[in-house]
């Protein structure tokens, strides 16, 4: 594994006044609020002048009033523009530094279909899929892929709107659920095997995590509510662990992502890895995965928030 470099700055004043952007209007609002509260507490504990801001309209008002110097973005989800390139374009126009990926990486990362198209063009492994345009024959699509399949919105996270379909009778309900959310619908070959995730911090892939839910699936409840989900870190050993980290980092870069994030991977019984999606604004709750992986290499939650905030500094900025 590539060594994690030392922190770039030591003085919290180097960040100026920081807006911790959280909440918003997406289906992941409550998760974002919890993440934001945790980040806010961690930054303040390290002496950073950080203040909470709920949603983009409030942030824009504050930025036009010159109340902040940079933004720690912890908005989740598509609706509201925090993770899909909308916010990033606004901040670029205002020349306000921010954490996370830029316009391209954010927009692409939020669109699962187009992320898969990029990965496939580069020969990176991802499950076979079908784009479900309005009026599409979902039964024909499922037969072409082969049941079981996953049906989900192309532009949501946190397992929102996701269904696992094992027979043709379940397709209509799955499509109805996914269609409640904005954007296109995606049908994907279900990979049976272990579920893994790899956090990215700067140019380093953190140790993988194997996710073992108490129930059959790692759904919204298992992610954010249940206390009995197991997280095995590192999730693999030796060459297999090195391979999954290398794949995740390649996938992250291929999607135009920078700063920090998380790449989700399925691994089948034969040991083949399949890329699922990239998350450009991962959760920072008590159940979240990037903090767990960072802790495995000795980076506690406060230091992790500091290092993520460092990614908003221009290259070369540092203090003794």
VOPAGU-2260 file (C-alpha; in pm, 1 decimal, decimal comma):
REM VOPAGU-2260
SITE   aa  ch    i         X         Y         Z
SITE  UNK   A    0       0,0       0,0       0,0
SITE  UNK   A    1     122,4     351,8     -77,8
SITE  UNK   A    2     224,3     522,9     247,8
SITE  UNK   A    3     -10,0     794,0     367,2
SITE  UNK   A    4     177,5    1125,5     358,6
SITE  UNK   A    5     209,2    1347,2     661,9
SITE  UNK   A    6     -50,0    1623,4     714,1
SITE  UNK   A    7      15,1    1922,8     490,2
SITE  UNK   A    8     -65,6    2193,1     745,8
SITE  UNK   A    9     -54,3    2216,9    1122,8
SITE  UNK   A   10    -218,6    2552,8    1187,7
SITE  UNK   A   11    -601,5    2554,5    1179,2
SITE  UNK   A   12    -588,6    2919,3    1072,8
SITE  UNK   A   13    -461,4    2799,6     734,4
SITE  UNK   A   14    -819,7    2701,1     650,1
SITE  UNK   A   15    -978,2    3033,4     739,4
SITE  UNK   A   16   -1352,8    3027,8     803,6
SITE  UNK   A   17   -1503,3    2693,2     702,5
SITE  UNK   A   18   -1865,7    2624,0     611,9
SITE  UNK   A   19   -1965,7    2265,4     686,7
SITE  UNK   A   20   -2239,7    2215,3     428,9
SITE  UNK   A   21   -2496,9    1955,8     533,1
SITE  UNK   A   22   -2865,0    1867,5     521,8
SITE  UNK   A   23   -3015,9    1990,1     197,0
SITE  UNK   A   24   -3326,4    1845,7      35,6
SITE  UNK   A   25   -3225,0    1501,1     -92,2
SITE  UNK   A   26   -3357,3    1165,1      23,9
SITE  UNK   A   27   -3037,4    1138,3     227,8
SITE  UNK   A   28   -3095,7    1457,4     430,0
SITE  UNK   A   29   -3094,7    1290,6     773,3
SITE  UNK   A   30   -2773,0    1101,2     701,6
SITE  UNK   A   31   -2613,7    1424,1     578,9
SITE  UNK   A   32   -2716,9    1610,2     894,3
SITE  UNK   A   33   -2561,1    1343,0    1114,8
SITE  UNK   A   34   -2244,2    1338,1     904,3
SITE  UNK   A   35   -2226,6    1717,2     917,4
SITE  UNK   A   36   -2264,2    1734,5    1293,4
SITE  UNK   A   37   -1981,2    1483,6    1335,7
SITE  UNK   A   38   -1752,0    1670,4    1096,3
SITE  UNK   A   39   -1831,1    2002,9    1261,5
SITE  UNK   A   40   -1746,9    1869,2    1606,8
SITE  UNK   A   41   -1422,8    1712,1    1482,4
SITE  UNK   A   42   -1299,3    2026,2    1306,3
SITE  UNK   A   43   -1381,3    2246,4    1602,8
SITE  UNK   A   44   -1196,5    2005,8    1831,0
SITE  UNK   A   45    -887,2    2067,8    1616,6
SITE  UNK   A   46    -927,1    2445,3    1640,7
SITE  UNK   A   47   -1083,1    2506,4    1299,0
SITE  UNK   A   48   -1324,6    2801,3    1270,5
SITE  UNK   A   49   -1612,2    2591,5    1133,0
SITE  UNK   A   50   -1983,7    2670,7    1118,1
SITE  UNK   A   51   -2283,3    2461,9    1000,9
SITE  UNK   A   52   -2479,2    2556,5     689,8
SITE  UNK   A   53   -2797,1    2373,6     588,4
SITE  UNK   A   54   -2839,3    2353,4     212,9
SITE  UNK   A   55   -2710,0    2537,2     -92,0
SITE  UNK   A   56   -2937,8    2846,3     -79,2
SITE  UNK   A   57   -2816,2    2926,5     272,7
SITE  UNK   A   58   -2457,4    2866,4     164,5
SITE  UNK   A   59   -2488,9    3097,1    -135,1
SITE  UNK   A   60   -2625,3    3373,6      83,7
SITE  UNK   A   61   -2336,0    3331,2     327,8
SITE  UNK   A   62   -2073,3    3321,6      52,5
SITE  UNK   A   63   -2206,7    3635,6    -113,3
SITE  UNK   A   64   -2181,7    3801,5     227,9
SITE  UNK   A   65   -1816,6    3684,8     246,4
SITE  UNK   A   66   -1872,0    3489,7     568,8
SITE  UNK   A   67   -1667,2    3183,5     466,5
SITE  UNK   A   68   -1334,6    3109,4     299,4
SITE  UNK   A   69   -1390,8    2744,6     204,6
SITE  UNK   A   70   -1651,1    2467,6     217,2
SITE  UNK   A   71   -1641,3    2119,0     366,9
SITE  UNK   A   72   -1912,5    1953,5     159,2
SITE  UNK   A   73   -2099,1    1674,9     334,0
SITE  UNK   A   74   -2424,9    1699,2     139,0
SITE  UNK   A   75   -2540,3    1356,8      21,2
SITE  UNK   A   76   -2761,3    1254,5    -267,2
SITE  UNK   A   77   -2877,8    1391,5    -598,6
SITE  UNK   A   78   -3173,1    1618,5    -529,2
SITE  UNK   A   79   -3041,6    1950,5    -403,6
SITE  UNK   A   80   -2722,9    1949,0    -608,8
SITE  UNK   A   81   -2465,1    1880,3    -339,0
SITE  UNK   A   82   -2313,2    1571,5    -493,6
SITE  UNK   A   83   -2392,0    1595,9    -864,0
SITE  UNK   A   84   -2169,3    1881,1    -980,5
SITE  UNK   A   85   -2420,4    2163,9    -927,3
SITE  UNK   A   86   -2266,4    2285,2    -602,1
SITE  UNK   A   87   -1918,3    2231,0    -739,0
SITE  UNK   A   88   -1993,2    2448,9   -1042,2
SITE  UNK   A   89   -2129,5    2722,2    -818,5
SITE  UNK   A   90   -1821,0    2717,0    -597,1
SITE  UNK   A   91   -1591,4    2717,9    -898,6
SITE  UNK   A   92   -1772,6    3025,4   -1031,7
SITE  UNK   A   93   -1737,7    3197,5    -694,6
SITE  UNK   A   94   -1374,4    3079,7    -663,2
SITE  UNK   A   95   -1439,4    2927,2    -322,9
SITE  UNK   A   96   -1227,0    2619,5    -238,1
SITE  UNK   A   97   -1413,2    2303,8    -135,8
SITE  UNK   A   98   -1359,0    1941,7     -42,1
SITE  UNK   A   99   -1426,6    1648,4    -268,6
SITE  UNK   A  100   -1432,7    1598,4    -642,4
SITE  UNK   A  101   -1476,7    1876,0    -895,2
SITE  UNK   A  102   -1762,1    1930,6   -1137,6
SITE  UNK   A  103   -1682,6    1639,9   -1371,2
SITE  UNK   A  104   -1605,0    1379,4   -1105,7
SITE  UNK   A  105   -1907,9    1475,8    -897,6
SITE  UNK   A  106   -2149,2    1470,7   -1190,5
SITE  UNK   A  107   -2015,7    1144,3   -1328,3
SITE  UNK   A  108   -1996,1     976,5    -988,8
SITE  UNK   A  109   -2362,3    1051,9    -921,9
SITE  UNK   A  110   -2466,6     896,2   -1253,2
SITE  UNK   A  111   -2417,5     521,5   -1220,3
SITE  UNK   A  112   -2495,5     447,9   -1584,5
SITE  UNK   A  113   -2237,6     686,4   -1727,8
SITE  UNK   A  114   -1979,3     587,2   -1468,7
SITE  UNK   A  115   -2018,4     227,7   -1586,0
SITE  UNK   A  116   -1981,3     339,8   -1947,6
SITE  UNK   A  117   -1648,9     504,8   -1865,5
SITE  UNK   A  118   -1525,4     202,2   -1671,7
SITE  UNK   A  119   -1622,0     -36,6   -1949,6
SITE  UNK   A  120   -1448,5     179,9   -2209,2
SITE  UNK   A  121   -1127,9     139,3   -2009,2
SITE  UNK   A  122   -1168,1    -232,7   -1955,0
SITE  UNK   A  123   -1250,7    -201,8   -1584,9
SITE  UNK   A  124   -1486,7    -475,0   -1458,7
SITE  UNK   A  125   -1845,2    -385,2   -1367,8
SITE  UNK   A  126   -2166,4    -591,6   -1376,5
SITE  UNK   A  127   -2355,7    -606,6   -1705,2
SITE  UNK   A  128   -2644,3    -361,3   -1712,3
SITE  UNK   A  129   -2936,1    -216,6   -1903,8
SITE  UNK   A  130   -3058,6     141,1   -1906,5
SITE  UNK   A  131   -3433,3     143,6   -1851,0
SITE  UNK   A  132   -3563,5     426,9   -2065,1
SITE  UNK   A  133   -3930,3     527,7   -2024,3
SITE  UNK   A  134   -4146,7     258,5   -2177,6
SITE  UNK   A  135   -3865,4       3,3   -2186,1
SITE  UNK   A  136   -3956,9    -364,9   -2182,0
SITE  UNK   A  137   -3820,5    -452,9   -1837,1
SITE  UNK   A  138   -3900,3    -822,0   -1875,6
SITE  UNK   A  139   -3696,1    -841,4   -2192,9
SITE  UNK   A  140   -3410,8    -652,5   -2024,2
SITE  UNK   A  141   -3413,8    -892,2   -1729,7
SITE  UNK   A  142   -3413,6   -1193,8   -1960,3
SITE  UNK   A  143   -3118,3   -1052,2   -2151,9
SITE  UNK   A  144   -2917,3    -998,3   -1833,3
SITE  UNK   A  145   -3041,0   -1312,8   -1662,5
SITE  UNK   A  146   -3221,7   -1313,8   -1329,8
SITE  UNK   A  147   -3157,0   -1226,8   -1053,5
SITE  UNK   A  148   -3104,6    -856,3   -1119,0
SITE  UNK   A  149   -3079,0    -530,4    -928,4
SITE  UNK   A  150   -3311,4    -241,6   -1017,5
SITE  UNK   A  151   -3220,8     103,1    -886,3
SITE  UNK   A  152   -3222,2     474,6    -963,3
SITE  UNK   A  153   -2912,7     576,2   -1155,8
SITE  UNK   A  154   -2864,6     891,0    -948,9
SITE  UNK   A  155   -2922,5     802,4    -583,1
SITE  UNK   A  156   -2706,9     663,8    -303,1
SITE  UNK   A  157   -2739,9     496,1      39,1
SITE  UNK   A  158   -2934,2     204,9    -116,0
SITE  UNK   A  159   -3230,0     437,7    -176,1
SITE  UNK   A  160   -3481,2     290,0    -420,8
SITE  UNK   A  161   -3287,4     -34,9    -469,7
SITE  UNK   A  162   -3461,2    -370,2    -524,6
SITE  UNK   A  163   -3329,9    -721,3    -575,2
SITE  UNK   A  164   -3546,4    -911,2    -819,5
SITE  UNK   A  165   -3541,1   -1290,7    -842,4
SITE  UNK   A  166   -3834,9   -1353,2   -1075,2
SITE  UNK   A  167   -4023,5   -1169,0   -1344,4
SITE  UNK   A  168   -4322,3   -1115,1   -1117,1
SITE  UNK   A  169   -4117,6    -878,2    -901,2
SITE  UNK   A  170   -4000,5    -649,5   -1180,7
SITE  UNK   A  171   -4297,5    -409,9   -1189,9
SITE  UNK   A  172   -4278,7    -325,9    -818,1
SITE  UNK   A  173   -3902,4    -275,3    -840,4
SITE  UNK   A  174   -3936,8     -34,0   -1130,7
SITE  UNK   A  175   -4218,2     154,5    -953,4
SITE  UNK   A  176   -3997,9     201,9    -645,6
SITE  UNK   A  177   -3692,2     319,0    -840,1
SITE  UNK   A  178   -3903,7     555,4   -1051,6
SITE  UNK   A  179   -3995,6     756,6    -741,3
SITE  UNK   A  180   -3651,8     915,3    -756,9
SITE  UNK   A  181   -3505,4    1156,3   -1013,9
SITE  UNK   A  182   -3299,8    1042,6   -1309,7
SITE  UNK   A  183   -3282,8     731,5   -1522,3
SITE  UNK   A  184   -3334,0     375,6   -1403,7
SITE  UNK   A  185   -3066,7     108,0   -1406,9
SITE  UNK   A  186   -3103,4    -269,5   -1419,6
SITE  UNK   A  187   -2788,4    -455,9   -1329,5
SITE  UNK   A  188   -2673,7    -816,1   -1318,2
SITE  UNK   A  189   -2672,2    -931,0    -955,3
SITE  UNK   A  190   -2328,7   -1046,7    -846,6
SITE  UNK   A  191   -2352,8   -1309,3    -573,8
SITE  UNK   A  192   -2063,3   -1291,0    -332,7
SITE  UNK   A  193   -1893,0   -1065,2     -82,7
SITE  UNK   A  194   -1958,7    -692,2     -65,3
SITE  UNK   A  195   -1656,0    -466,2     -24,1
SITE  UNK   A  196   -1579,6     -99,1     -15,8
SITE  UNK   A  197   -1251,2      88,9     -50,7
SITE  UNK   A  198   -1205,6     440,6      81,6
SITE  UNK   A  199    -986,5     684,6    -108,1
SITE  UNK   A  200    -794,3     961,9      65,4
SITE  UNK   A  201    -591,2    1181,5    -165,4
SITE  UNK   A  202    -387,7     943,9    -379,9
SITE  UNK   A  203    -410,2     650,1    -140,6
SITE  UNK   A  204    -654,9     360,1    -135,1
SITE  UNK   A  205    -733,5     275,8     227,1
SITE  UNK   A  206    -772,0     -84,3     347,9
SITE  UNK   A  207   -1076,7    -255,9     203,9
SITE  UNK   A  208   -1375,3    -335,7     421,2
SITE  UNK   A  209   -1583,4    -649,5     381,2
SITE  UNK   A  210   -1941,1    -579,5     483,5
SITE  UNK   A  211   -2129,7    -863,2     650,6
SITE  UNK   A  212   -2488,2    -765,2     740,8
SITE  UNK   A  213   -2681,9    -970,5     993,7
SITE  UNK   A  214   -2964,6    -995,0     740,9
SITE  UNK   A  215   -2940,0   -1110,2     385,2
SITE  UNK   A  216   -2853,4    -770,5     233,6
SITE  UNK   A  217   -2665,6    -451,2     312,6
SITE  UNK   A  218   -2962,9    -217,7     274,7
SITE  UNK   A  219   -3044,7     126,0     420,6
SITE  UNK   A  220   -3134,0     -25,6     758,9
SITE  UNK   A  221   -2810,6    -224,3     777,5
SITE  UNK   A  222   -2609,6      85,0     678,9
SITE  UNK   A  223   -2753,8     344,0     914,5
SITE  UNK   A  224   -2967,8     178,1    1182,1
SITE  UNK   A  225   -2859,9    -176,0    1265,2
SITE  UNK   A  226   -2586,5    -230,2    1522,9
SITE  UNK   A  227   -2510,9    -589,4    1422,6
SITE  UNK   A  228   -2358,8    -534,1    1078,4
SITE  UNK   A  229   -1998,7    -660,1    1076,2
SITE  UNK   A  230   -1717,8    -466,5     909,2
SITE  UNK   A  231   -1402,7    -670,0     846,5
SITE  UNK   A  232   -1101,1    -449,8     775,6
SITE  UNK   A  233    -892,7    -522,3     585,9
SITE  UNK   A  234   -1144,1    -728,4     397,4
SITE  UNK   A  235    -886,1    -937,2     212,3
SITE  UNK   A  236    -523,4   -1046,5     247,8
SITE  UNK   A  237    -206,7   -1035,3      42,0
SITE  UNK   A  238    -235,3   -1003,3    -333,7
SITE  UNK   A  239    -615,4   -1003,2    -326,4
SITE  UNK   A  240    -617,3    -701,0     -95,8
SITE  UNK   A  241    -359,1    -519,1    -308,3
SITE  UNK   A  242    -562,8    -593,5    -622,5
SITE  UNK   A  243    -892,6    -461,9    -490,2
SITE  UNK   A  244    -729,4    -140,4    -364,7
SITE  UNK   A  245    -554,2     -88,4    -697,5
SITE  UNK   A  246    -879,1    -146,4    -887,0
SITE  UNK   A  247   -1068,1      98,5    -664,6
SITE  UNK   A  248    -808,0     368,9    -709,3
SITE  UNK   A  249    -806,3     318,9   -1087,3
SITE  UNK   A  250   -1186,8     337,5   -1094,5
SITE  UNK   A  251   -1186,8     653,8    -882,9
SITE  UNK   A  252    -938,8     826,9   -1110,9
SITE  UNK   A  253   -1113,3     704,8   -1427,5
SITE  UNK   A  254   -1434,0     873,2   -1312,1
SITE  UNK   A  255   -1251,4    1204,1   -1278,2
SITE  UNK   A  256   -1276,1    1197,1    -899,3
SITE  UNK   A  257   -1029,7    1366,8    -666,3
SITE  UNK   A  258    -976,2    1447,3    -299,4
SITE  UNK   A  259   -1155,7    1170,2    -117,0
SITE  UNK   A  260   -1433,5     922,9    -173,9
SITE  UNK   A  261   -1529,1     558,4    -169,5
SITE  UNK   A  262   -1558,7     284,8    -430,8
SITE  UNK   A  263   -1798,0      -7,5    -380,1
SITE  UNK   A  264   -1705,7    -350,0    -515,8
SITE  UNK   A  265   -1865,0    -695,4    -533,5
SITE  UNK   A  266   -1643,3   -1004,8    -532,0
SITE  UNK   A  267   -1781,3   -1334,1    -659,8
SITE  UNK   A  268   -1698,6   -1684,3    -541,0
SITE  UNK   A  269   -1427,6   -1716,6    -805,0
SITE  UNK   A  270   -1247,4   -1408,1    -673,8
SITE  UNK   A  271   -1348,6   -1174,2    -955,5
SITE  UNK   A  272   -1405,2    -810,1    -856,9
SITE  UNK   A  273   -1687,6    -600,6   -1004,4
SITE  UNK   A  274   -1711,5    -224,0    -960,9
SITE  UNK   A  275   -2053,2    -101,9    -848,7
SITE  UNK   A  276   -2026,0     273,2    -798,1
SITE  UNK   A  277   -1816,0     559,7    -669,6
SITE  UNK   A  278   -1928,2     785,7    -386,5
SITE  UNK   A  279   -1781,4    1137,8    -394,3
SITE  UNK   A  280   -1929,6    1255,3     -61,0
SITE  UNK   A  281   -1920,1     950,4     167,6
SITE  UNK   A  282   -2102,8     940,6     497,4
SITE  UNK   A  283   -1929,4    1040,5     817,9
SITE  UNK   A  284   -2172,6     885,1    1065,7
SITE  UNK   A  285   -2104,4     629,9    1339,2
SITE  UNK   A  286   -2183,9     357,8    1083,7
SITE  UNK   A  287   -1981,7     504,1     796,1
SITE  UNK   A  288   -1706,8     316,9     620,0
SITE  UNK   A  289   -1430,8     562,4     529,1
SITE  UNK   A  290   -1370,9     644,9     898,8
SITE  UNK   A  291   -1347,6     272,6     976,6
SITE  UNK   A  292   -1086,2     218,7     704,4
SITE  UNK   A  293    -888,9     527,5     807,0
SITE  UNK   A  294    -884,7     405,4    1165,5
SITE  UNK   A  295    -722,2      82,8    1047,5
SITE  UNK   A  296    -413,9     282,2     941,1
SITE  UNK   A  297    -406,1     497,4    1252,2
SITE  UNK   A  298    -607,0     797,3    1132,1
SITE  UNK   A  299    -873,4     885,4    1387,5
SITE  UNK   A  300   -1194,9    1066,6    1301,7
SITE  UNK   A  301   -1068,7    1415,6    1388,5
SITE  UNK   A  302    -753,4    1368,5    1184,2
SITE  UNK   A  303    -954,0    1225,6     895,1
SITE  UNK   A  304   -1174,7    1535,2     884,8
SITE  UNK   A  305    -862,2    1752,9     896,4
SITE  UNK   A  306    -703,7    1560,5     607,9
SITE  UNK   A  307   -1020,1    1581,0     399,4
SITE  UNK   A  308   -1028,2    1955,8     461,3
SITE  UNK   A  309    -663,9    1973,7     348,8
SITE  UNK   A  310    -772,3    1850,3       5,4
SITE  UNK   A  311    -938,6    2190,7     -44,9
SITE  UNK   A  312    -600,0    2364,7     -28,1
SITE  UNK   A  313    -412,9    2442,7    -351,1
SITE  UNK   A  314    -120,8    2210,1    -428,9
SITE  UNK   A  315     188,4    2315,8    -239,9
SITE  UNK   A  316       9,3    2497,1      41,4
SITE  UNK   A  317     164,2    2394,8     370,3
SITE  UNK   A  318     282,5    2533,5     698,8
SITE  UNK   A  319     572,1    2413,9     911,3
